Amino acid sequence: MSQSPGHQKWPTHEIREERVPQRVKVEVRGDVVADSSDVIRVDEDRHPARYYFPRADVRMDALVRSNTTTECPFKGVAHYFDLKIGEKTFADAVWTYEEPYDEHRQLKDRVAFYDERIPELRIGADS
């Protein structure tokens, strides 16, 4: 792990990480694909809120690693998964940071869902 070049270059760019106090579920087409009381909400400038789940609380059997990676100058290299629910596959719909930069080390090995790539996605917190 190392310091983020993004935070060095753009020190005013804000990324806020906070634990969600409620249990959070992710459902796709009626199937629960994640259910956890250990979720981190990430609010980043100019991006929608994202929820990061520990792998132990995600149906990893529904995820198939793709060859896609992207580079975030703030968080590090993201590795992607396709989400397969029944006969439907949502390409590159889930990602993880396996070696995040130091500032975001609590996201390590957690997975997040790309809402825009899964039209049937529902993320909800228990009240």
C-alpha distance (Angstrom), angle and dihedral (degrees) to the residues before:
residue distance angle dihedral
M1 . . .
S2 3.76 . .
Q3 3.78 143.7 .
S4 3.78 116.5 -70.3
P5 3.82 116.8 -105.4
G6 3.81 87.8 -152.9
H7 3.80 94.3 60.6
Q8 3.81 89.8 46.5
K9 3.81 93.1 50.5
W10 3.84 97.9 37.5
P11 3.83 106.3 28.4
T12 3.82 93.9 170.2
H13 3.83 94.2 57.0
E14 3.79 105.6 110.6
I15 3.78 127.4 -144.4
R16 3.79 113.3 173.2
E17 3.78 120.4 -165.9
E18 3.77 121.3 -169.9
R19 3.76 136.1 163.3
V20 3.78 114.7 -110.7
P21 3.83 108.4 -125.2
Q22 3.83 93.2 -148.1
R23 3.76 133.4 63.0
V24 3.83 111.0 -94.3
K25 3.81 127.9 -153.8
V26 3.78 131.5 -166.0
E27 3.80 116.7 -154.0
V28 3.77 128.6 -176.0
R29 3.79 118.9 -174.5
G30 3.81 89.5 -17.8
D31 3.82 94.2 -52.4
V32 3.80 117.6 118.1
V33 3.80 106.7 -132.0
A34 3.82 97.7 170.1
D35 3.80 133.0 20.5
S36 3.79 120.2 170.9
S37 3.79 147.2 150.5
D38 3.82 89.3 -158.8
V39 3.82 103.4 70.1
I40 3.79 127.6 144.2
R41 3.80 117.9 -150.8
V42 3.81 114.2 -150.0
D43 3.79 119.6 -158.7
E44 3.78 111.8 -172.7
D45 3.79 128.8 179.5
R46 3.83 110.8 -90.5
H47 3.82 93.7 1.9
P48 3.80 133.3 97.5
A49 3.81 118.3 -106.1
R50 3.80 112.9 -86.1
Y51 3.79 128.5 -159.7
Y52 3.80 119.8 -143.5
F53 3.81 117.9 -155.4
P54 3.81 128.6 -166.2
R55 3.80 110.5 -110.0
A56 3.81 90.5 -122.3
D57 3.82 88.4 66.4
V58 3.81 96.1 46.9
R59 3.79 127.5 82.5
M60 3.80 93.1 -114.6
D61 3.83 88.4 177.1
A62 3.82 86.8 71.6
L63 3.81 92.0 55.2
V64 3.79 125.1 83.0
R65 3.80 117.5 -168.6
S66 3.79 111.7 -119.2
N67 3.80 127.4 -159.5
T68 3.80 91.4 -113.9
T69 3.78 121.7 116.2
T70 3.79 130.6 166.9
E71 3.78 131.6 -169.0
C72 3.79 120.8 -127.1
P73 3.81 110.1 -168.5
F74 3.82 88.9 -147.5
K75 3.81 104.8 40.5
G76 3.83 105.7 22.5
V77 3.80 135.4 -123.1
A78 3.80 115.4 -10.6
H79 3.80 118.9 -151.1
Y80 3.80 116.8 -155.8
F81 3.79 137.7 -141.5
D82 3.78 132.2 -163.8
L83 3.81 112.6 -128.5
K84 3.81 114.4 -136.1
I85 3.81 118.1 -163.9
G86 3.79 113.0 172.7
E87 3.80 107.4 -49.9
K88 3.83 93.3 -22.2
T89 3.81 121.7 95.3
F90 3.80 122.9 -166.6
A91 3.81 107.4 -158.1
D92 3.80 118.9 -133.6
A93 3.81 89.8 -12.1
V94 3.81 97.8 141.5
W95 3.78 130.4 46.6
T96 3.78 141.4 -175.5
Y97 3.80 138.5 -167.4
E98 3.80 107.4 -135.9
E99 3.81 95.3 176.3
P100 3.82 106.4 20.9
Y101 3.78 122.2 179.9
D102 3.79 115.5 -90.7
E103 3.82 94.6 -99.1
H104 3.82 90.4 61.5
R105 3.81 102.0 33.3
Q106 3.83 91.8 129.6
L107 3.84 87.4 70.5
K108 3.82 91.2 61.6
D109 3.81 112.3 132.4
R110 3.80 93.4 -5.8
V111 3.80 119.2 126.2
A112 3.79 130.3 -135.2
F113 3.79 130.1 -164.8
Y114 3.79 123.1 -127.1
D115 3.82 100.5 -133.4
E116 3.81 93.2 -167.0
R117 3.82 92.3 58.4
I118 3.82 95.7 49.5
P119 3.81 109.8 55.9
E120 3.83 92.1 -178.0
L121 3.83 93.2 52.3
R122 3.82 120.6 126.8
I123 3.78 122.1 -175.9
G124 3.78 114.9 -173.7
A125 3.78 139.4 166.9
D126 3.78 124.3 -142.8
S127 3.79 111.8 -116.1
